[in-house]
Amino acid sequence: MEQIWWKHISKAAFLIRKIADHILNGQSLLLSVPESLPWKEEMIELIRDKLSEENNERCLREFDCPAQDAGKYLLEEYCKREKRSQYRAGKSIAAFLAQSDGIVLNSSNLWIHNVLEEQLDDWCSFISEYHKNVPAQSQHAVFVLELREEIRIPKGIGGLTHISFKKLIEPFDVYTFCALSCTDDGFTERERMYLSQTVSAVCERDVELCAYCIENGKAFMQNPEDCLQRILETKMRSNGQPFQFQFDLEQINTKLWESQIKILFPIIEQYRSNFIKRHSASIKEALPIQNAFGEEITSPCDVELGMLVALAGQGYLQLSRTEYGTLDAFRNARNTLAHLKSIPYEKVNQIINIEC
């Protein structure tokens, strides 16, 4: 699943390329990512691979943001003792490190995980000061500050580029991932469309949660709430953390309804259109008729499902019991959706698998 996301979803692959390009160009970054960032280890590994393809002399070093200030930490961790001893107060640590020869820092790409909001100003100030003091044409460190999407980005971030996962990745990218991941041979094309739409709508931008729901596709379509509950109780994110999905039945039902409007309404309308074509002569004999708003209907193509059911009940349409039952089921489904309610799966299954 992670290969589909990071290699075959264009915006996700572009994110990796964009981060790698900035690092290769010597540009430090602020990277805003959500708690639900999918398959983070795979993302960093792919970035590492791209860096190695073009510059295999610089390694990508990762560490969690330390509690101490940026300058003191880097001086202690990335500068040998004999070099540290040359540092004197009165010169900023950032300037000292930027102008020092032969230290590990200046030949490294540093990925700093989990930068907190209260630490951000310190790190931005250090990086800005560091880059200002790097001698022309000299090798220098590149920094990637990884922080949560909800953290505000301060003004004047000292030449750092800001990249936001949330601003780059759109709902359509998540839907595309679901569609590409839905490979069960037992599904029809419409079932794949319905499953991809409902999963991406309910799980929103949580791609890893989408992956588990797709893996349990039939169970999800039959009962999304139960399927989600089991996943949340038994599965963990790739980073070992529990899912943070807000289980709200009303919101889930709203997302299901929105998805059903997108997928089922066109099928219902196609059924109505084809039904009218099959029974056009009989419908014409019953016209003109008035709809529920008192408007006169003179063309068969304007006759709605409810009116077709009424015409059948009045004997204008000679239908078999099966055909009448299907017509009435489609009428009820359309009315349910029109009243902002979702349709139970057995009705959904009837609609998406009917030969219109």
C-alpha positions as a Markdown table, in Angstrom:
| # | Residue | x | y | z |
|---|---|---|---|---|
| 1 | Met | 0.0 | 0.0 | 0.0 |
| 2 | Glu | 2.8 | 2.4 | 0.9 |
| 3 | Gln | 4.3 | 1.9 | -2.6 |
| 4 | Ile | 1.1 | 2.8 | -4.2 |
| 5 | Trp | 0.9 | 6.0 | -2.2 |
| 6 | Trp | 4.4 | 7.3 | -2.4 |
| 7 | Lys | 5.2 | 6.1 | -6.0 |
| 8 | His | 1.9 | 6.1 | -7.9 |
| 9 | Ile | 0.0 | 9.1 | -6.5 |
| 10 | Ser | 1.3 | 12.1 | -8.4 |
| 11 | Lys | 1.1 | 14.7 | -5.6 |
| 12 | Ala | 2.7 | 12.3 | -3.0 |
| 13 | Ala | 5.5 | 11.5 | -5.4 |
| 14 | Phe | 5.9 | 15.2 | -6.2 |
| 15 | Leu | 6.2 | 15.9 | -2.4 |
| 16 | Ile | 9.2 | 13.6 | -2.2 |
| 17 | Arg | 10.8 | 15.1 | -5.3 |
| 18 | Lys | 10.2 | 18.6 | -4.0 |
| 19 | Ile | 11.8 | 17.9 | -0.6 |
| 20 | Ala | 14.8 | 16.1 | -2.2 |
| 21 | Asp | 15.3 | 18.9 | -4.8 |
| 22 | His | 15.4 | 21.6 | -2.1 |
| 23 | Ile | 17.9 | 19.6 | 0.0 |
| 24 | Leu | 20.1 | 19.0 | -3.1 |
| 25 | Asn | 20.0 | 22.7 | -3.8 |
| 26 | Gly | 21.2 | 23.5 | -0.3 |
| 27 | Gln | 17.8 | 25.0 | 0.8 |
| 28 | Ser | 16.6 | 24.4 | 4.4 |
| 29 | Leu | 13.0 | 23.6 | 4.9 |
| 30 | Leu | 10.0 | 23.8 | 7.3 |
| 31 | Leu | 8.0 | 20.7 | 6.6 |
| 32 | Ser | 4.4 | 20.7 | 8.1 |
| 33 | Val | 2.9 | 17.3 | 8.3 |
| 34 | Pro | -0.2 | 15.9 | 10.0 |
| 35 | Glu | -0.3 | 13.4 | 12.8 |
| 36 | Ser | -1.7 | 11.0 | 10.2 |
| 37 | Leu | 1.3 | 11.3 | 7.8 |
| 38 | Pro | 1.2 | 8.0 | 6.0 |
| 39 | Trp | 4.2 | 5.6 | 6.1 |
| 40 | Lys | 6.7 | 8.2 | 7.2 |
| 41 | Glu | 9.6 | 5.8 | 7.3 |
| 42 | Glu | 9.0 | 4.8 | 3.7 |
| 43 | Met | 8.8 | 8.5 | 2.7 |
| 44 | Ile | 12.1 | 9.4 | 4.3 |
| 45 | Glu | 13.7 | 6.3 | 2.8 |
| 46 | Leu | 12.6 | 7.3 | -0.7 |
| 47 | Ile | 13.9 | 10.8 | -0.1 |
| 48 | Arg | 17.2 | 9.3 | 1.1 |
| 49 | Asp | 17.4 | 7.2 | -2.1 |
| 50 | Lys | 16.8 | 10.3 | -4.3 |
| 51 | Leu | 19.6 | 12.2 | -2.5 |
| 52 | Ser | 22.0 | 9.2 | -2.9 |
| 53 | Glu | 21.2 | 9.0 | -6.6 |
| 54 | Glu | 22.5 | 12.6 | -7.1 |
| 55 | Asn | 24.9 | 13.2 | -4.3 |
| 56 | Asn | 26.0 | 10.1 | -2.3 |
| 57 | Glu | 28.6 | 11.9 | -0.3 |
| 58 | Arg | 26.2 | 13.6 | 2.1 |
| 59 | Cys | 24.2 | 11.5 | 4.5 |
| 60 | Leu | 20.8 | 12.3 | 5.9 |
| 61 | Arg | 20.9 | 12.4 | 9.7 |
| 62 | Glu | 17.7 | 12.1 | 11.7 |
| 63 | Phe | 17.0 | 13.0 | 15.3 |
| 64 | Asp | 14.2 | 14.2 | 17.5 |
| 65 | Cys | 14.2 | 17.9 | 18.4 |
| 66 | Pro | 16.3 | 18.2 | 21.6 |
| 67 | Ala | 15.1 | 20.2 | 24.6 |
| 68 | Gln | 18.2 | 22.4 | 24.6 |
| 69 | Asp | 18.6 | 25.3 | 22.3 |
| 70 | Ala | 19.7 | 24.6 | 18.7 |
| 71 | Gly | 23.1 | 26.1 | 18.7 |
| 72 | Lys | 24.3 | 24.4 | 21.9 |
| 73 | Tyr | 23.0 | 21.0 | 20.8 |
| 74 | Leu | 24.7 | 21.2 | 17.4 |
| 75 | Leu | 27.9 | 22.5 | 18.8 |
| 76 | Glu | 28.1 | 19.5 | 21.2 |
| 77 | Glu | 26.9 | 16.8 | 18.8 |
| 78 | Tyr | 28.4 | 17.8 | 15.4 |
| 79 | Cys | 31.6 | 19.5 | 16.3 |
| 80 | Lys | 34.7 | 17.7 | 17.7 |
| 81 | Arg | 36.0 | 18.6 | 21.2 |
| 82 | Glu | 39.1 | 20.3 | 19.9 |
| 83 | Lys | 37.1 | 22.4 | 17.5 |
| 84 | Arg | 34.6 | 23.3 | 20.2 |
| 85 | Ser | 37.4 | 24.6 | 22.4 |
| 86 | Gln | 38.0 | 27.3 | 19.8 |
| 87 | Tyr | 34.6 | 28.8 | 20.3 |
| 88 | Arg | 34.5 | 32.1 | 22.2 |
| 89 | Ala | 31.5 | 34.0 | 23.5 |
| 90 | Gly | 30.9 | 37.2 | 21.6 |
| 91 | Lys | 30.4 | 35.3 | 18.3 |
| 92 | Ser | 27.2 | 33.5 | 17.7 |
| 93 | Ile | 27.4 | 29.7 | 17.7 |
| 94 | Ala | 25.6 | 29.7 | 14.3 |
| 95 | Ala | 28.3 | 31.9 | 12.8 |
| 96 | Phe | 31.1 | 29.9 | 14.4 |
| 97 | Leu | 29.8 | 26.6 | 13.0 |
| 98 | Ala | 29.1 | 28.1 | 9.6 |
| 99 | Gln | 32.7 | 29.3 | 9.3 |
| 100 | Ser | 34.4 | 26.2 | 10.7 |
| 101 | Asp | 36.2 | 23.9 | 8.4 |
| 102 | Gly | 36.2 | 20.1 | 8.7 |
| 103 | Ile | 33.2 | 19.6 | 11.0 |
| 104 | Val | 30.5 | 17.0 | 10.4 |
| 105 | Leu | 27.7 | 19.5 | 10.6 |
| 106 | Asn | 28.7 | 21.3 | 7.4 |
| 107 | Ser | 28.6 | 18.1 | 5.3 |
| 108 | Ser | 25.3 | 16.8 | 6.6 |
| 109 | Asn | 21.6 | 17.0 | 5.8 |
| 110 | Leu | 19.8 | 17.1 | 9.1 |
| 111 | Trp | 16.1 | 16.0 | 9.5 |
| 112 | Ile | 14.8 | 17.2 | 12.9 |
| 113 | His | 11.6 | 15.4 | 13.9 |
| 114 | Asn | 8.8 | 16.8 | 16.1 |
| 115 | Val | 9.8 | 20.4 | 16.4 |
| 116 | Leu | 7.4 | 22.0 | 19.0 |
| 117 | Glu | 5.9 | 25.4 | 18.5 |
| 118 | Glu | 7.9 | 26.8 | 21.4 |
| 119 | Gln | 11.2 | 25.5 | 19.8 |
| 120 | Leu | 10.5 | 26.8 | 16.3 |
| 121 | Asp | 11.6 | 30.4 | 16.7 |
| 122 | Asp | 14.9 | 29.3 | 18.1 |
| 123 | Trp | 15.6 | 26.8 | 15.3 |
| 124 | Cys | 14.5 | 29.3 | 12.6 |
| 125 | Ser | 16.8 | 32.0 | 14.1 |
| 126 | Phe | 19.7 | 29.6 | 14.3 |
| 127 | Ile | 19.3 | 28.4 | 10.7 |
| 128 | Ser | 18.9 | 31.9 | 9.3 |
| 129 | Glu | 22.0 | 33.1 | 11.2 |
| 130 | Tyr | 23.9 | 30.0 | 10.1 |
| 131 | His | 23.1 | 30.4 | 6.4 |
| 132 | Lys | 24.1 | 34.1 | 6.5 |
| 133 | Asn | 27.5 | 33.3 | 7.7 |
| 134 | Val | 28.4 | 30.4 | 5.4 |
| 135 | Pro | 31.3 | 31.6 | 3.2 |
| 136 | Ala | 30.7 | 31.8 | -0.5 |
| 137 | Gln | 31.0 | 28.4 | -2.3 |
| 138 | Ser | 31.5 | 26.6 | 1.0 |
| 139 | Gln | 29.9 | 23.4 | 1.9 |
| 140 | His | 27.1 | 23.8 | 4.5 |
| 141 | Ala | 24.4 | 21.9 | 6.4 |
| 142 | Val | 20.8 | 21.7 | 5.2 |
| 143 | Phe | 18.1 | 21.5 | 7.7 |
| 144 | Val | 14.6 | 20.0 | 7.5 |
| 145 | Leu | 12.4 | 21.0 | 10.5 |
| 146 | Glu | 9.5 | 18.6 | 10.7 |
| 147 | Leu | 6.5 | 20.0 | 12.7 |
| 148 | Arg | 2.8 | 19.4 | 13.0 |
| 149 | Glu | 0.4 | 21.1 | 10.5 |
| 150 | Glu | -1.4 | 23.0 | 13.3 |
| 151 | Ile | 1.7 | 24.9 | 14.4 |
| 152 | Arg | 1.8 | 28.5 | 13.2 |
| 153 | Ile | 4.6 | 29.5 | 10.9 |
| 154 | Pro | 6.3 | 32.6 | 12.2 |
| 155 | Lys | 6.9 | 35.6 | 9.9 |
| 156 | Gly | 10.4 | 36.0 | 8.6 |
| 157 | Ile | 11.6 | 32.4 | 8.7 |
| 158 | Gly | 15.0 | 33.4 | 7.5 |
| 159 | Gly | 15.0 | 32.1 | 4.0 |
| 160 | Leu | 13.6 | 28.6 | 4.9 |
| 161 | Thr | 11.1 | 27.2 | 2.4 |
| 162 | His | 7.8 | 26.1 | 3.9 |
| 163 | Ile | 6.2 | 22.9 | 2.5 |
| 164 | Ser | 2.8 | 21.8 | 3.8 |
| 165 | Phe | 1.5 | 18.2 | 3.3 |
| 166 | Lys | -2.1 | 19.4 | 3.9 |
| 167 | Lys | -1.9 | 22.2 | 1.3 |
| 168 | Leu | -0.3 | 19.9 | -1.3 |
| 169 | Ile | -2.3 | 16.7 | -0.9 |
| 170 | Glu | -6.0 | 17.0 | -1.9 |
| 171 | Pro | -9.1 | 14.8 | -1.3 |
| 172 | Phe | -8.8 | 13.6 | -4.9 |
| 173 | Asp | -5.4 | 12.2 | -4.2 |
| 174 | Val | -6.8 | 10.1 | -1.4 |
| 175 | Tyr | -9.7 | 8.9 | -3.6 |
| 176 | Thr | -7.2 | 8.0 | -6.3 |
| 177 | Phe | -5.2 | 6.0 | -3.8 |
| 178 | Cys | -8.3 | 4.1 | -2.7 |
| 179 | Ala | -9.2 | 3.4 | -6.3 |
| 180 | Leu | -5.7 | 2.0 | -7.1 |
| 181 | Ser | -5.7 | 0.0 | -3.9 |
| 182 | Cys | -9.1 | -1.6 | -4.5 |
| 183 | Thr | -7.9 | -4.7 | -6.5 |
| 184 | Asp | -10.3 | -7.3 | -5.2 |
| 185 | Asp | -11.3 | -9.3 | -8.3 |
| 186 | Gly | -14.7 | -10.0 | -6.6 |
| 187 | Phe | -15.7 | -6.4 | -7.0 |
| 188 | Thr | -17.6 | -4.9 | -9.9 |
| 189 | Glu | -16.4 | -1.6 | -11.4 |
| 190 | Arg | -19.3 | 0.2 | -9.7 |
| 191 | Glu | -18.5 | -1.5 | -6.3 |
| 192 | Arg | -14.9 | -0.3 | -6.6 |
| 193 | Met | -16.1 | 3.2 | -7.3 |
| 194 | Tyr | -18.5 | 3.1 | -4.4 |
| 195 | Leu | -16.0 | 1.6 | -2.0 |
| 196 | Ser | -13.3 | 4.1 | -3.0 |
| 197 | Gln | -15.6 | 7.1 | -2.7 |
| 198 | Thr | -17.0 | 6.1 | 0.7 |
| 199 | Val | -13.7 | 5.2 | 2.2 |
| 200 | Ser | -11.9 | 8.3 | 1.1 |
| 201 | Ala | -14.9 | 10.5 | 2.3 |
| 202 | Val | -15.2 | 8.8 | 5.7 |
| 203 | Cys | -11.5 | 8.6 | 6.5 |
| 204 | Glu | -10.7 | 12.0 | 4.9 |
| 205 | Arg | -6.9 | 12.5 | 4.7 |
| 206 | Asp | -5.9 | 9.5 | 6.8 |
| 207 | Val | -4.4 | 7.4 | 4.1 |
| 208 | Glu | -3.3 | 4.5 | 6.3 |
| 209 | Leu | -6.8 | 4.2 | 7.8 |
| 210 | Cys | -8.1 | 4.2 | 4.2 |
| 211 | Ala | -5.7 | 1.3 | 3.4 |
| 212 | Tyr | -7.2 | -0.9 | 6.2 |
| 213 | Cys | -10.7 | 0.0 | 5.2 |
| 214 | Ile | -10.0 | -1.0 | 1.6 |
| 215 | Glu | -8.4 | -4.3 | 2.7 |
| 216 | Asn | -11.8 | -5.0 | 4.5 |
| 217 | Gly | -13.8 | -3.7 | 1.5 |
| 218 | Lys | -16.8 | -5.9 | 1.7 |
| 219 | Ala | -17.2 | -5.5 | 5.5 |
| 220 | Phe | -16.8 | -1.7 | 5.1 |
| 221 | Met | -19.5 | -1.4 | 2.5 |
| 222 | Gln | -21.9 | -3.6 | 4.5 |
| 223 | Asn | -21.4 | -1.8 | 7.8 |
| 224 | Pro | -18.8 | 1.1 | 7.8 |
| 225 | Glu | -19.3 | 1.9 | 11.5 |
| 226 | Asp | -18.6 | -1.7 | 12.7 |
| 227 | Cys | -15.7 | -2.1 | 10.3 |
| 228 | Leu | -14.1 | 1.2 | 11.5 |
| 229 | Gln | -14.6 | 0.2 | 15.1 |
| 230 | Arg | -12.8 | -3.1 | 14.7 |
| 231 | Ile | -9.9 | -1.4 | 12.8 |
| 232 | Leu | -9.5 | 1.2 | 15.5 |
| 233 | Glu | -9.5 | -1.4 | 18.2 |
| 234 | Thr | -7.1 | -3.9 | 16.6 |
| 235 | Lys | -4.8 | -2.0 | 14.2 |
| 236 | Met | -2.0 | 0.6 | 14.7 |
| 237 | Arg | -0.4 | 3.1 | 12.5 |
| 238 | Ser | 2.8 | 2.2 | 10.7 |
| 239 | Asn | 4.7 | 4.2 | 13.4 |
| 240 | Gly | 3.2 | 2.1 | 16.2 |
| 241 | Gln | 0.8 | 4.8 | 17.3 |
| 242 | Pro | -3.0 | 4.3 | 17.6 |
| 243 | Phe | -5.3 | 5.9 | 15.0 |
| 244 | Gln | -6.7 | 9.3 | 16.2 |
| 245 | Phe | -10.0 | 9.0 | 14.2 |
| 246 | Gln | -12.9 | 10.9 | 15.8 |
| 247 | Phe | -15.7 | 8.3 | 15.8 |
| 248 | Asp | -18.8 | 10.4 | 15.2 |
| 249 | Leu | -21.8 | 8.4 | 13.9 |
| 250 | Glu | -23.6 | 11.5 | 12.6 |
| 251 | Gln | -20.5 | 12.6 | 10.7 |
| 252 | Ile | -20.0 | 9.2 | 9.3 |
| 253 | Asn | -23.5 | 9.0 | 8.1 |
| 254 | Thr | -23.2 | 12.5 | 6.5 |
| 255 | Lys | -20.1 | 11.4 | 4.6 |
| 256 | Leu | -21.8 | 8.2 | 3.5 |
| 257 | Trp | -24.8 | 10.3 | 2.2 |
| 258 | Glu | -22.5 | 12.6 | 0.3 |
| 259 | Ser | -20.7 | 9.7 | -1.3 |
| 260 | Gln | -24.0 | 8.0 | -2.2 |
| 261 | Ile | -25.2 | 11.2 | -3.9 |
| 262 | Lys | -22.1 | 11.2 | -6.1 |
| 263 | Ile | -22.2 | 7.5 | -7.0 |
| 264 | Leu | -25.8 | 6.5 | -6.8 |
| 265 | Phe | -27.7 | 9.5 | -8.1 |
| 266 | Pro | -26.3 | 9.1 | -11.7 |
| 267 | Ile | -27.2 | 5.4 | -11.7 |
| 268 | Ile | -30.7 | 6.2 | -10.5 |
| 269 | Glu | -31.1 | 8.8 | -13.2 |
| 270 | Gln | -29.8 | 6.4 | -15.8 |
| 271 | Tyr | -32.3 | 3.8 | -14.7 |
| 272 | Arg | -35.1 | 6.3 | -14.9 |
| 273 | Ser | -34.1 | 7.4 | -18.4 |
| 274 | Asn | -33.8 | 3.9 | -19.7 |
| 275 | Phe | -37.2 | 2.9 | -18.1 |
| 276 | Ile | -38.9 | 5.8 | -19.9 |
| 277 | Lys | -37.4 | 4.7 | -23.2 |
| 278 | Arg | -38.7 | 1.2 | -22.7 |
| 279 | His | -42.2 | 2.4 | -21.9 |
| 280 | Ser | -42.3 | 5.6 | -23.9 |
| 281 | Ala | -45.5 | 4.8 | -25.8 |
| 282 | Ser | -47.5 | 3.9 | -22.7 |
| 283 | Ile | -46.2 | 7.0 | -20.8 |
| 284 | Lys | -47.2 | 9.3 | -23.8 |
| 285 | Glu | -50.8 | 8.0 | -23.6 |
| 286 | Ala | -51.0 | 9.1 | -20.0 |
| 287 | Leu | -49.8 | 12.6 | -20.6 |
| 288 | Pro | -50.3 | 15.4 | -19.8 |
| 289 | Ile | -50.2 | 15.0 | -16.0 |
| 290 | Gln | -49.4 | 17.3 | -13.1 |
| 291 | Asn | -46.5 | 16.8 | -10.7 |
| 292 | Ala | -46.6 | 17.4 | -7.0 |
| 293 | Phe | -46.0 | 21.2 | -7.5 |
| 294 | Gly | -49.0 | 21.5 | -9.9 |
| 295 | Glu | -46.8 | 21.8 | -13.0 |
| 296 | Glu | -48.0 | 20.2 | -16.2 |
| 297 | Ile | -45.7 | 17.5 | -17.6 |
| 298 | Thr | -46.1 | 17.0 | -21.3 |
| 299 | Ser | -42.8 | 15.2 | -22.2 |
| 300 | Pro | -42.0 | 11.6 | -21.1 |
| 301 | Cys | -38.4 | 12.5 | -20.3 |
| 302 | Asp | -39.7 | 14.9 | -17.5 |
| 303 | Val | -41.7 | 12.2 | -15.7 |
| 304 | Glu | -40.1 | 11.5 | -12.3 |
| 305 | Leu | -39.8 | 8.1 | -10.6 |
| 306 | Gly | -42.7 | 8.8 | -8.2 |
| 307 | Met | -45.0 | 9.7 | -11.1 |
| 308 | Leu | -43.9 | 6.5 | -12.9 |
| 309 | Val | -44.9 | 4.4 | -9.9 |
| 310 | Ala | -48.3 | 6.2 | -9.8 |
| 311 | Leu | -48.8 | 5.5 | -13.5 |
| 312 | Ala | -48.1 | 1.9 | -13.0 |
| 313 | Gly | -50.5 | 1.8 | -10.1 |
| 314 | Gln | -53.2 | 3.4 | -12.3 |
| 315 | Gly | -52.8 | 0.8 | -15.0 |
| 316 | Tyr | -51.1 | 2.9 | -17.6 |
| 317 | Leu | -47.9 | 0.8 | -17.4 |
| 318 | Gln | -48.0 | -3.0 | -17.6 |
| 319 | Leu | -45.1 | -4.1 | -15.5 |
| 320 | Ser | -44.1 | -7.5 | -14.1 |
| 321 | Arg | -44.0 | -7.8 | -10.3 |
| 322 | Thr | -40.2 | -7.8 | -10.5 |
| 323 | Glu | -40.0 | -4.7 | -12.7 |
| 324 | Tyr | -42.5 | -2.8 | -10.5 |
| 325 | Gly | -40.5 | -3.8 | -7.4 |
| 326 | Thr | -37.3 | -2.4 | -8.9 |
| 327 | Leu | -39.0 | 0.8 | -10.0 |
| 328 | Asp | -40.4 | 1.3 | -6.5 |
| 329 | Ala | -37.1 | 0.6 | -4.9 |
| 330 | Phe | -35.3 | 3.2 | -7.0 |
| 331 | Arg | -38.1 | 5.7 | -6.2 |
| 332 | Asn | -37.6 | 5.1 | -2.5 |
| 333 | Ala | -33.8 | 5.3 | -2.8 |
| 334 | Arg | -34.0 | 8.6 | -4.6 |
| 335 | Asn | -36.5 | 10.0 | -2.0 |
| 336 | Thr | -34.2 | 8.9 | 0.9 |
| 337 | Leu | -31.2 | 10.6 | -0.6 |
| 338 | Ala | -33.2 | 13.7 | -1.4 |
| 339 | His | -34.2 | 13.9 | 2.3 |
| 340 | Leu | -30.5 | 14.0 | 3.3 |
| 341 | Lys | -30.4 | 10.4 | 4.5 |
| 342 | Ser | -28.1 | 7.6 | 3.6 |
| 343 | Ile | -29.3 | 4.3 | 2.1 |
| 344 | Pro | -28.6 | 0.9 | 3.8 |
| 345 | Tyr | -26.2 | -1.4 | 2.0 |
| 346 | Glu | -28.8 | -3.9 | 0.8 |
| 347 | Lys | -30.4 | -1.0 | -1.2 |
| 348 | Val | -27.0 | 0.3 | -2.3 |
| 349 | Asn | -26.1 | -3.2 | -3.5 |
| 350 | Gln | -29.3 | -3.4 | -5.5 |
| 351 | Ile | -28.7 | -0.1 | -7.2 |
| 352 | Ile | -25.0 | -0.5 | -8.1 |
| 353 | Asn | -25.4 | -4.0 | -9.5 |
| 354 | Ile | -28.6 | -3.5 | -11.6 |
| 355 | Glu | -28.4 | -3.6 | -15.3 |
| 356 | Cys | -29.9 | -0.2 | -16.2 |
